[in-house]
C-alpha cells in the first residue's frame, strides 16, 4: 500500500490532530492502538434507554461486536463494512492491536478487505507452475492506518440506499478528500467541530414504530426502534436522499461559513477542496470525483444548502409526488448530485433530461451555471429568465382555467394539467430548428392558451435568439430551465400540501 493514499493520509492526519503531533514520523504503536480502540468504541449504535411506548429514542455509540436490529443495535454508518462482513473487521482490528503490542511497524502482513475495503486479490504463480489466489502484503503501519480510517467516526459518512424489487440494498459509504496532511488536519478539525455543534444534536435520534401482531382476540403490540438520523449522514442537516450525500456535505460546511466562530475555518476548508479528488469508498469499491469550484463558491456564500433542499422538492412531470421507493426520483437525485458536483455541460444535459418543475429559489443555480460555465452574458440570462417564468405562469393559468375549484383533488389536478402544458411547450422548444422557429412556436402556443403577450423584459433574449448570436442549443436550454421554475406565489399556495406529503415518504433506513 502507498502511504500517499488518501485513506492512509486521513488516519495520519487524525492521529497528528488527536495527539498534537507535528510529524508523521512521530506516530508510534501506542498512537495506532489508541485510534483503533476509539474506532471499536463506535462500532455499533444502540438506544440509550427503553423505547417501549415511546415515539422517539436516543442512540449512542457502543463497543459491541454483534448487532441485533430488532433491539436497535445496528452497525454504525462510519464502519465501512457490511453486516455480513463486520465480524471480519472486528477480528482484524483486534489482531492489529495485538500485533502492535509486540511487533515493529515495518513488519508485513496480508492485506484483507476487512481493514482495507477496496483491497483485492491477484493471481499467484509458483515455481512449480501452479496458479492460485494471492493477497497483497503491506506493513503493519499501513494496515493499522487503513483500519483507523475504516473505523473512525470522525470522517464524513452515510448509509447509501438503492431500492430494488423486494428489499432495498444499503451500504455504508465514506468521503475522503485527497488533501495534503496539514490541510487534511484542518478538514478533520472542522468536521469534528461540526459534529459537536447544536445543529448536529438530532443526529442520534431515531423513530420508534408501533405495530400490532397476532389474531383479533390475542393482539400483541410491538415497538420497533428505527435507525437514527445519523444514517442519512453524520453531519448537520443530512440529505433526505442518500444520492445527494456527497454534495450535501459541501452545503453543510457552507452553512457554517455564515456563523462568525466557524466562518474563517469553513471557508478555508472549502477553498482547500477546489480541484481536490474526493474518494467515495464503500466495502468492495471506490469512486473518485472533484467538486466544481463554482459550486464550492456557492457553498462559501452559504447558498448551496438552500439550493439542494429546494431541488429535493422538484416534481417529475410523469410521476406522482415523491416517495422513497420511487426509482425515478432516485435516478433524478443521482443526476442532480452529479450535476452539482461536476457542473459541466454533459452533466447539465443529463439533469435537464428529467422533465421536472423546480422550486423558484434555485434560479441562482441556473444563473451561475449559464454565466460561469457557458459564458452567456448575465443580461441575456436575466432576459431568458423573464420569458421562462412567463411560460411557467402561462401553464399555471391554463391549468387553473381548466380545473374546477370545487374539485376535492384540486392541487393534484392543477399539477397534472400544468405539467401537461409544460411538456407541450418544451416539445415545441426542443423541436425548433432555428431561433426564429423556437420563439414563434413557444410564444404562439403560449399566447393561444391564455391570450397573454410575452413580457417586455424578454426582448434581449428574443433578439439574440432570432439573430443567431445566441446559439440555438443555449437558447433552448435557457428557456427550458427557467420555464420549469415554479413561481413564488404558486409555491406559497401549495407549500403546506407539499411538505405534508413529502415528509410522509422520506427515506426510511429501518429495513435490513
N, C-alpha and C positions, 0 to 999 in steps of 0.2 A: 504494500500500500504506500501511497505517496503522501508524505507529511504535509504537502502543499494542498492536499484535497480539502475542500471546504468543511467536510464533516469532521476531519481531524483538527483543522484550524478553529472550528467552533468550540470544540472541547478545550483546546489550549487556551483560547481567549477566556472561556468561562473560568477555568482554573486560575489564570492570572488575576482575573477580576475578583474572584471569591477569596483569594489568599493574598491580595495586594502585592503581587509579584510583577516584575518588570521584564523578565526574560524567560522564554520557554525552556531554556537550559536549566532553570531552577526548579522545574517540575519534578517532584520526587514520587516514589512509590506510594508514600502516605497520602499525598495530594490526590493521586489517582484513586486510591482506595476510598477516600472520603467522598469523592464525587460519585463514584459508582454506588456507594451506600446511600447517598442522597437520592439517586435515581430510583433505587429499590424502595425508598420510603414513599415514593409517589407512584408505585406500580399499579395500584388499584384505587378506585374511588368507591365509597360506600356511605350510606346515610349515617349521620352522627346521632340520630335519635329515632325513636319508634315512629312509624309512619301510619299505623292503623288508625283509621278515622280522620286522617289529615288529607288536605288537597295539595300541599306543598311539603317538601322535605329538604333539609340542607345536607349537603355532602361534604366530605373531606377526603384527603389522600391517606392511603394506608399501605403499610409494608406487608402485603399478603400475596402469596404465590398464586392461589387458586381463586377463581371467580365464582359467583353464584347470582346470576341475573335476576332470579325470582326474589332474591332478598336485596337487590340493588347493589350487588358487588360486581363492578364492571372493570375491565381493563382500561386504564387511563388513556385518554386520547394522545398523550405525549409519548406513550410507549410505541415505538414504530415496529410493531409486530402484529400478529393476528391472534385471535382467541385460541386457534388451533396450535400455534407455534410459540405462544407466550411462555410455556413451560421450558422450552429450549433456551430462550433468552435468560430466564431466571437462573437456570443451571449454569449457563455460560458466564453470567455475571458473578455468581458465587465462586466459580472456578478461577476467574480472573483475580478476584480478591485474594484467594488462597495463594495463587502464583505470585502475586505482587508482594506477599508477605515473606517470600523466600527466594525469589528469582530476580536476576538482573533485567533491566528494561530492554536490553538488546537481544535477549533470548527469543527464539522464534516458535510460533505455534501455527496450526492450521487456521485459516480464515473461514468462518462459517457465517451463514446468513443470520444466525441468531444475534450476533453483535454487529454485523455489517450487512444490513438488509438488502443491499444491492449486489452483494458478492455472488459469484457463481463458481461452477466447477469447470474443469478443462480436461481434454484427453491426455492421459498419462501413458507414455511409451516406455517400455522396459527394454533392457539389453536383450532379453530373451525373445523379443518380438511381440510380447503381449501388449494389448491396448486396454486401458481401463480408465476409470474416472478418478481424477486427482483434484486436490484442493490447493489453492494458492496458500503461501505461507507469509506471515508478517511478524513484526516484532511485538513483544508483549506491550510495549509503549503504545504502538499504533492501534492494536486491538483494544486496549483499555480506553484510549481516546474515542474510538468509534463507539464503544459501549456507552460511554458517558453521553455522547450526543444522541444516541438511540434512546436513552432512558430519561434524560433531564426534562424537567417541566419548564425550564427556562429557555424554551425555543418556541416559535410560532407553530401551532399545530391545530388540526381539527380532524373530525371524522367525516370522510367523504362518502357520499351515498349515491349509488346507482340503482335505480328502480328497475327490476326485471320481473318477468312473469312469475307470480308466486310470491317470492320473498326478496326484499332488497338486499343488495350486496353493499357492505360497508367496510371501510378500511381506514386505518389511521394514516395521516399524511402530515409531514412537517415541511417547513420552508426555511432553507438555509442559504443566506447570501454569501457569495464568494468574495468576501472583503479581506483586506489585509488585517493583521492581528489587532493593531490599535483601533481601527475603525470597527472591527468585529466586537471588541470590548465595549466600545461606545454603543453599538447596536444592542448588545445583551444588557448593558446597564440600563438603557432606556426601556427595553422590553420589560425588565424586572420592575421598573417604576410604574409602567402601565398596569402590571398585574396587581399592584398594591393600591392603586388609585380607587376612589369611590365608584368610578364608572364601571369597575370590574367586580363590584360587590355581589352582583346577582349571578355570576357565572357558576357558582356551586349550588344553585337552587334547581331542584327537579320537580316535575309534577307527580302526583300520586293519583292513579286511576282506580275508581271504584267499579267493580264488576260483580255480577251475580251469576252463580252457577248452581246446578242441581235442579231437581224437579220442583214443581209448583209448591208442594206441601213440605218440601225439605230444602229450601234455598239457602245457599251459603254465600256470604259476602266476602269478596277477596279484594284486598288493596294492593296494587302493584306499583312500586316506585319506578319511575322512568328516568332515563339518563339526564343529568343536569345540563344546563345551557352550555357549559364549557365544551361539550362535544361538538357544538357548532363552530367553535373557535375559542382558543384560550387567550383572547384579547378582548378589550371593551367593545361592546356593540357588535357581536359576531354576526356573520351573514345569515339571512333566513334560508338561503340556498347554498349548499356546500360548494357548488360550481363557482360561486363568486368569492370563495375564501381568500384566494391569493390577492385579489385586488382590494377586498375589504380590509385586509391588513394594512395596506397603504393608506386607505381612507381613515382607519383608526388612528394611525400615527399622526396623520394630518390634523385630526381633531385636537390633538394636544398642542399643535403649533399655535393655537389661539389662546392657550392658557399660559399666563405670564411665567409661572415657575417651571413650565416644561418647554416653553416655546423655543428657546435657543437650541437645546439639545435635539428636539423633534425636527427642526429644520436642518440641523447638521446631519442627522441620521438620514433624512430623506435625500439630502444632497449627495450623500455617500452612495445611495442606491442607484444613482444615474449611471447607466452603462454597465451596471453590475449584474453578473449572472446570478439568477436565483434558482436553486435546486429544489424541486418538488420531489420529495422522497417518500415512498411507501414500501412496504415489505415486498421485495422482489423486483422493484424497478425505480427509475428516477428520470425525471424530465427537467429540462433547463429552459429558462426564458429570461428576458430582461424587461423591465418596465420602461415605457417610453418617457423621455424626460419632460414632455409637455404634460403628461398625466401626473408625474411627480410634482410638477409646478402647481397643478390644480390641488393636489394634496397639501402642499405647503401653504396654499391660500385658504385652506380649510373648506374647500368646496367639493372635494371628491366624495366624501361620505354621503352628503345630501344627494348627489347625482346617483350614486349606487342605490341608495334607499329608494329613490324615485323610480329607477329603472325596474326594480322588483315589482312595481305596481303597473307595469305595462300590460296591455291586453292584446293577445294574439287575435287577429280577425276571425280565424277559423276555429277558435276554441272557446269553450265556456270559461268562467272565471278560474283563476289559478287553483290547482290542487297539488299537493306534494307528490301524488302518484302520477301526475300528468307528464308523460315523457316529452311532449312538445315544449312545455315550459322549461324542462330541464335542459333540453337542447338550446333553447333560447338563452338561458342563463349561461351556458357554456360558451356560446359565441359572443355574448355580451362581455363576459370576462376576458375572452381572447381579444376582443376589440379594444377594451380598456387597457389591457396590458401592452399590446403591440402598437395600437393606434396608427395603423397604416391603411393604405387603400384596399388591399386584399381583405383585411380583417373587417373593415367598414362595409365592404360589399357583402361579405357573408352575414354580418349583423343585419344589414338592411334587407337581406333576402327573407327574413322572418317578418311577414307583414303584421305590424302591430301598431297600436296607438300608445303614445308615451305621455307621461305627466308633463305639464308645461315647463316645470323648472329644470329640465335637462337641456334647455335651449343653449345654455352656456357651453355644454359639452360639444354640441354641433358647431357652434360659433368658433370654438377653439380648434376643432378638427379642420374645418374648412379654411380658416385663416392661417393656421400654423402648418398644417400638413399638405393641403392642396394649394396653398399660397393664393387664395382668392381674396381680393380686396374687401376689407371689412364693410364698406358701404354697399357693395354688391350683395354680400351675405345678409346684411340687415334688410335690404330691399327684398331679397328672396324670402326672408323670414316673414315679412308682412304678407306677401302673396300666399305663402304656405299656410299661415294661420287663417287667412281668409278662406282658403279651400276647406280647411277643417271646420270652420264655422258654418260654411255653406252646407256641409254634410250634416252637421248637428241640426241646423234649421230645417233642412229637408226631412230629417228623421222626426223632428217634433211635429211637423205638418202632417206627417203620415200616421203617427201613433196617437191613439186616444189617451187623454189624461186620466180617464176612468179605468184604464186597464190595471188589473192587480199586479201585473208584471211590467209596469211602465218603464222602469230604467233598463231592464233586461231587453225589452223590445227596442228601446231607443238605441242601445248599444249595438244590437244586431243590425238594425236598419242603417245606422250611421256607418258601421263597418262595411256594409254592402255598397254604400255610396262612395266611400273612400277607396274601395277596391276598384270600382268603375273609373274613378278619377285617376288612380295610379296606373291602371291599364292603358288609359289614353295617353298618359305621360310616357310610359315605357315604350309604347308602340310608335311614338313620333320619330320621324326620320330626319327632321330638320328643326331648327329653333323656332321658325315661324309656325310649323305644324304643332309643336309642343304647346305653344301659347294658345293657338287657335282651338285645339282640341280640348285642353284643360279648361280654359276660361269660358269657351262657348258652352261646354257641358255644364259647368257650374252656374252660368248665368241662366240657363234654361230651368234649372232646378228651383231657383229662388228669385230670379229677376233682379239679382244684385249685380252691381258693376264692380270690377276689380278695383282695389284701393289705389289711390294716387301714389302712395309710398312705394308701390311695386314697380314704378316706371323704370327706374335704373336697371333693375334685373331684367325686365322685359326688353328694354332696348339692347342690352348686352347680349341677351339670348337670341333675339331676332337678327342681329347683325353678325352673329357668329363669333364675336370677340370672346364670349364665354363659351368654352367647349360644351357640346351638346350633352355629353355624359355628366359633366359637372353640373349643368343646369338641371338635368333630371334628378340627380342625387340631392341637390339643394332643395328642390321643390318637394320631392317625396319626403325627405327627412322632416322638413318644417311643417308639411301638411299633416304629419302624424302627431303633432303636439296638441294635446287637448288644451282648450282654453282654461284660464284660471277660474272664470266664473262657473263653467261647467264642472270643473273638478270640485269646486266647493259644494255644488248641489249633490254630487254623488259621493262625497268623501266618506260620510258615516256608513253608507251602504257598502262601499268597497272595503273599508277597514274591517268591518264586522265579518265579511265573507272571507277575506284573506287570512285573518287571524285564526279562523277555524281550521285552515289547511296548511299551516306552515310545516316544514319538515319535522317529522317525528323520528326520534332516534331510539325508540323503545324496542324495535324489533331486533331479534338476534339473527 
